[in-house]
Amino acid sequence: MDLVYTTAGGVIGAAVTNYLSMNQERRQLRAAVMQQLLRVAAVRDSTCDIVPSRSASRSRFSTGAHSLASARFGVTVVLEDGRDAQHAQREAISDLVVAALSAGIPRTVLDFAGGGEERALQCEAIRLIDLRLGGVLGSSLEQLMTQCEEYRQATGQHLLRALWHPWQTRFRMRARLRALRRDVDALHRRQEAAMSVLAQPTHRDALAQRLGRLSDQDAQRIDNPGPTA
């Protein structure tokens, strides 16, 4: 009987130790994902202006060259410290993907979350272009920004559900992804409509005049970005 109790106690003890170890690892993985999400948000919140672009960069989450407002209008969105916002965002999302995959989040969920962040940045580019033009989009810009933020939040919430409630998320995955696809299609159409207005020849000429040539200071700030956010 002593041997039975000793063996049973050892098995239970090993099981408890293994369970606690796994819980600790999951907490660490989740903490790493949350840290990267804060980094992505910091990039988004630091956008402040546009400058003429020397080259159009692409992201791994790009939804197509025609949807990239910054590339279409030859501008670069810059952060408060002067860095290229799209480049900083691409690095932040790449690190988020690494952390999230390690935490067991499905890649499809990450693609939508990354795409939502990129859509938000391109909507910000549209807003800044419109601001330079004196507000030619009118109330449609507010509708675009609201729709874009709702989509970004939906993709972000989907990622968080997959992080904290993975089994529940798997059961509802297909339905949520279908809804997100409908939402992004509607957002894409609204973005294209806004860019069509901004792309009118008179507006393009006005934008070029108001931006002027890329100053030496701006060129240096983009070519030599500061530390990663």
C-alpha positions in Angstrom: 0.0 0.0 0.0 2.9 2.4 0.8 4.2 1.7 -2.7 0.8 2.4 -4.3 0.4 5.7 -2.4 4.0 6.8 -3.2 3.5 6.0 -6.9 0.1 7.7 -7.1 1.4 10.7 -5.3 4.3 10.9 -7.7 2.0 10.7 -10.8 -0.3 13.4 -9.4 2.6 15.6 -8.4 4.1 15.3 -11.9 0.7 16.1 -13.5 0.3 19.2 -11.3 3.8 20.3 -12.0 3.3 19.8 -15.8 0.0 21.7 -15.7 1.4 24.6 -13.8 4.4 24.7 -16.2 2.1 24.8 -19.2 0.0 27.5 -17.7 3.1 29.6 -17.0 4.2 29.1 -20.6 0.8 30.1 -22.0 0.8 33.3 -19.8 4.2 34.2 -21.2 3.1 33.6 -24.8 0.0 35.7 -24.3 1.9 38.5 -22.6 4.3 38.5 -25.6 1.3 38.9 -28.0 -0.2 41.7 -25.9 3.1 43.5 -25.9 3.3 43.3 -29.7 -0.3 44.5 -30.0 0.7 47.6 -28.0 3.6 48.2 -30.3 1.3 48.0 -33.4 -1.1 50.4 -31.7 1.8 52.8 -30.9 2.6 53.0 -34.6 -1.0 53.7 -35.5 -1.3 56.4 -32.9 1.9 58.2 -33.9 1.0 59.0 -37.5 1.0 62.8 -38.0 1.7 63.9 -41.6 2.4 63.0 -45.2 5.4 63.9 -47.3 6.2 63.2 -51.0 7.4 59.6 -51.4 10.5 58.5 -53.2 9.3 54.9 -53.5 6.1 53.0 -52.7 6.7 50.2 -50.2 4.6 47.1 -49.9 3.4 45.1 -47.0 3.0 41.4 -46.7 -0.6 42.1 -45.8 -1.1 44.4 -48.8 -4.6 44.2 -50.3 -3.4 45.3 -53.7 -1.5 48.2 -55.2 -4.7 50.0 -56.2 -5.8 50.1 -52.6 -2.7 51.7 -51.2 -3.5 55.4 -51.0 0.1 56.3 -50.1 1.4 54.6 -53.2 -1.3 55.8 -55.5 -0.8 59.4 -54.6 3.0 59.2 -54.2 3.1 60.1 -50.6 4.6 58.6 -47.4 2.8 58.7 -44.1 5.3 59.7 -41.4 5.3 59.3 -37.7 5.9 61.9 -35.1 9.6 61.0 -35.0 9.8 61.3 -38.8 9.9 57.5 -39.6 8.0 55.9 -42.5 4.8 54.8 -40.9 4.2 51.9 -43.3 7.7 50.6 -42.8 7.3 50.8 -39.0 3.9 49.1 -39.2 5.3 46.3 -41.4 8.0 45.6 -38.8 5.5 45.7 -35.9 3.1 43.4 -37.6 5.8 40.9 -38.5 6.9 40.7 -34.9 3.2 40.3 -33.9 2.8 37.4 -36.3 5.8 35.6 -34.8 4.5 36.0 -31.2 0.9 35.1 -32.1 1.9 32.0 -34.1 3.9 30.8 -31.1 0.8 31.3 -29.0 -1.2 29.1 -31.3 -3.3 31.7 -33.1 -4.4 30.6 -36.6 -2.7 32.3 -39.5 -6.0 33.4 -41.0 -6.9 35.3 -37.9 -3.5 37.1 -38.1 -4.0 37.9 -41.8 -7.2 39.7 -41.0 -5.8 41.5 -38.0 -2.7 42.6 -40.0 -5.0 43.7 -42.9 -7.2 45.6 -40.6 -4.2 47.6 -39.3 -3.0 48.3 -42.8 -6.5 49.4 -43.9 -6.5 51.8 -41.0 -3.1 53.3 -42.0 -4.3 53.8 -45.6 -7.5 55.4 -44.4 -5.3 57.7 -42.3 -3.3 58.5 -45.5 -6.6 59.4 -47.2 -7.6 61.6 -44.3 -4.2 63.4 -44.4 -4.4 63.9 -48.2 -7.9 65.3 -47.8 -6.7 67.6 -45.0 -4.1 69.0 -47.4 -6.7 69.6 -50.0 -9.0 71.5 -47.6 -11.6 68.8 -47.0 -12.9 67.9 -50.4 -14.4 64.6 -49.3 -16.8 66.3 -46.8 -18.9 64.0 -44.6 -18.0 60.9 -46.6 -14.5 61.0 -45.0 -16.1 60.8 -41.5 -18.1 57.8 -42.7 -15.0 56.1 -44.1 -13.0 56.6 -41.0 -15.8 55.3 -38.8 -16.2 52.2 -41.0 -12.5 51.6 -41.1 -12.2 51.9 -37.3 -15.1 49.5 -36.8 -13.4 47.0 -39.1 -10.0 47.3 -37.4 -11.6 46.8 -34.0 -13.5 43.7 -35.3 -10.3 42.1 -36.6 -8.5 43.0 -33.4 -11.3 41.5 -31.2 -11.2 38.4 -33.3 -7.5 38.0 -32.6 -8.0 38.5 -28.9 -10.7 35.9 -28.8 -8.4 33.5 -30.5 -5.7 34.3 -27.9 -7.8 34.0 -24.8 -10.6 31.6 -25.8 -9.1 29.4 -28.6 -11.6 26.6 -28.4 -14.6 28.8 -28.5 -13.1 30.7 -31.4 -12.6 27.6 -33.5 -16.3 26.7 -33.4 -17.3 30.1 -34.7 -14.3 30.7 -37.0 -16.0 30.3 -40.3 -19.0 32.5 -39.5 -16.8 35.3 -38.2 -14.5 35.2 -41.2 -17.4 35.4 -43.6 -18.6 38.5 -41.7 -15.2 40.1 -41.8 -14.9 39.4 -45.6 -18.2 41.2 -46.2 -17.0 44.1 -44.0 -13.7 44.4 -45.8 -15.3 44.3 -49.2 -17.6 47.2 -48.2 -14.7 49.1 -46.7 -12.7 48.6 -49.9 -15.4 50.0 -52.0 -15.7 53.1 -49.8 -11.9 53.6 -49.9 -11.9 53.3 -53.7 -14.7 55.9 -53.9 -12.8 58.3 -51.7 -9.6 57.9 -53.7 -11.4 58.4 -57.0 -12.5 61.8 -55.7 -9.0 62.7 -54.6 -7.5 61.4 -57.8 -9.3 64.0 -59.9 -6.7 66.0 -61.9 -7.5 69.3 -60.2 -7.0 67.7 -56.8 -3.8 65.9 -57.8 -2.3 69.2 -59.0 -3.4 71.0 -55.8 -1.9 68.2 -53.7 1.4 68.4 -55.6 1.6 72.2 -55.2 0.8 72.0 -51.5 3.3 69.3 -50.7 6.0 70.7 -52.8 9.3 69.0 -53.3 10.7 66.6 -50.7 12.8 68.8 -48.5 16.3 67.7 -47.6 15.2 67.4 -43.9 12.3 65.1 -44.8 14.5 63.0 -47.1 17.1 62.5 -44.3 14.4 61.6 -41.8 12.9 58.9 -44.1 16.2 57.5 -45.3 17.6 57.4 -41.7 14.7 56.3 -39.5 14.9 56.3 -35.8 14.7 53.3 -33.5 11.9 50.8 -34.0 8.8 51.5 -32.0 
